[in-house]
Amino acid sequence: MPANTSVHRFATLVLLLGLSGCAAQQLAEQLPFSDSLIQDYGLDEQHKQRLQYYVSRPITLARSSSSSQRGIAGGRLVDRGQRRVQKLQVPANTPGVAVGSGPHWLAVSFEAGSYLYFVSNQPPLESPYRSESREPGRYYLYASDWDGRSGTVKVGALSYQAMDQSMDAYLLVDRESLYETDSQGRELSGRLLERD
């Protein structure tokens, strides 16, 4: 038997052994949380609160307060002021849990004692500052007075301004798929012509 033929048969045998038996393949991915996902999986309000959520992009919230004093000191008019800025940041992929939900809205907490609203099917934004780029049905950060640049977001009892691209942040969930494959194989040895 030529060397090439035995190498070919050995390679074929190894390939077939690799194909036989059961194989399980597990795939994990993040999907945008959306109304169509709710419908496809038949999720009710209790199901929504059992999911782990993640934010798709960074959220930056800022709150400023100021104080000023006017008066006379040393024979001069004096204006003294102080401005204080507090920032809250939620980095992309930060995990959160739903603490409340309803049709087309979720209250998601990224820290105990506070939450942010995410809403689907928000009215299209008409603003000179930017064009609407939101995908319909996804759950985006909600601000009632969003004008294309900023919007007011409540965190607990305090109001913050959502900044930068925060309003483009939407919720993600993990999906794990498990597929089992059962395959078998065998090699046909071939037939020789019968001679008389």
N, C-alpha and C positions, 0 to 999 in steps of 0.2 A: 504494500500500500504506500503510495507516495506521501511524503512528509506534509505537503500542502493539504491533502485530504484529511489527515488525522488532526491537524491544527484546526481545520474548518469544523470537523465534527466536535472537537473539544469545546470550541467557542460556542457552537450551537447548543451543546449540552448545558454549559454554564448559563446561557441566556434562558433556556427553558426552565432550569431549576430556579432561576430568579423570578420567573413569571408564575410558577406554581405556588399554591398556598393562598393564605388570606393576608391582605395588607390593609391597614387602616391609615387614613390620611386625615389629619386635623388641620383645619384652616381657621385662623382668627383674623378678624378685620374690624375696623371701625366704620360705622355707617352714620350718616346724618339722621338724627331723630326727626321724623316727619309724620304728617297726617296719614300718608300712604303706608308707612311702616306700622302705624297703629292699626290701620284697617287690615293689612296683610297678616299680622300676627294676632288679631282680635284682642288687643290690649284694652282692659278697662282701667278705672282709676287706681285700683289696688295694684294691678300689674305695673303701672307707670311708676309707682312708689317703690317697687322692688328692683328696679333697674339701676345700674351704675351709670352716671352721666359724666361726660367730659366736655370741656369747652373747646371749640375748634381753633380759636385764635386768642391772642391776649386781650384782656379787658382792662382798661385804665380808667379809673374814676377819680375825680378830684373835687375837693370841697375847700372853699376859702372863706376866711372870716377876717374882718379888719376892725381896728379901733383907732380912734384919733383923738387928740387933745389939742385945743387951741387956747392960747393965753398970752400973757405978757411975762417975759423973764429978762432981767437985765436991761430993761428999757427997750426991748424989741418984741415985735409980734412973733410968736412961736407956733408953728404947726408941727405936731409930732404924731406920727402914725405907725401902726404896726399891722402887717398883713401876715396871716398864717395860712399855709396851704397844706392840706392833708391829702395824701394819695392812697388809694387802694388799688392793688394790682392783682389780677387773676391771670397767671401765665397760661399759655396754650396747653391743653391736655390736662388741666387741673381737674381732679375728680370731684364730683358733687352728688348730692342725693336730693330727690324730690321730697319736699315737705308739704306740698299742696298741689292740686291739679284740678283741671276742669276742661271743658271742651275748648281746645285750641290754646291752652296756656298751661305752664308749669312754673311753680316756685321752686327754684333749686338753690340749696344751701351749699356753699363752699367752705363755710366756717360756722360752727355752732352759734346759734343766736341771730343769724342773719340769712337773708336769701335774696336772690335776684329773680325777676320775672323774665320768662322766655315765652314768646307768643308766635303762633303761626298765622298765616293769612293776614298779615298787617296790611293796611291800605298802602298802595304805592306812594313813594315819596316824590313830591314835586318840589324840587329845590334848585336854585341857581348854583349851589355849591357842589352838587354831584348828581349823577344819574343813578337810578335804581338798578341794583345788581343782585338783588336777593332772589333766591330760588323759591318758587311757591311751595308752601306746605312745610318748610323747615321751621324750626323753633329758634328764632333770633332773640337777642337781648331786646328788652322792651323799654322804651322811654316815650311817654305820652306827648312830649313837646319836641320830638326829634326834628331838627330843621336841616339836616344834611351835614352839619358840622359838629353839633353836640346836642345832648338831650338830658333831661333830668331823670335820674334813677334813684329810687329809694333803697337804702340799706338800713334796715331797722327803721328807726324814726328819723334818720338823717337823710338829707338830700345831697346827692353828688351829681356832677356833670360827667357824662360818658364822653371820653375824648378819643382822638385819633380814629382808628378803624374799629373801635369797640362795638359799634352798632352792627358790624358785619359778623360778629361772633354768634355762632349757633351751637346747638347741642349735638353731641355724638354719643353713640352707644356701641358697645362691643357685640359682635356676633361671632359665635363659634360654630363651625360646621364640621361634622364628623361623617366621613364617607368611608364605608368598608367596601373593599373590592375582593371578590373571590375569583381567582383565575387559575386555570389548570392548563397544562400543556404536555405534549408528548412528541417525540420525534418519529417520523415514519422512516422505516429502514429501507424501503424501496423494494422493487420486484425485478427479478431477472427473467429474461425470456427463456421459456422451457424449450430445450432442444430435443429433436427426435432421435 
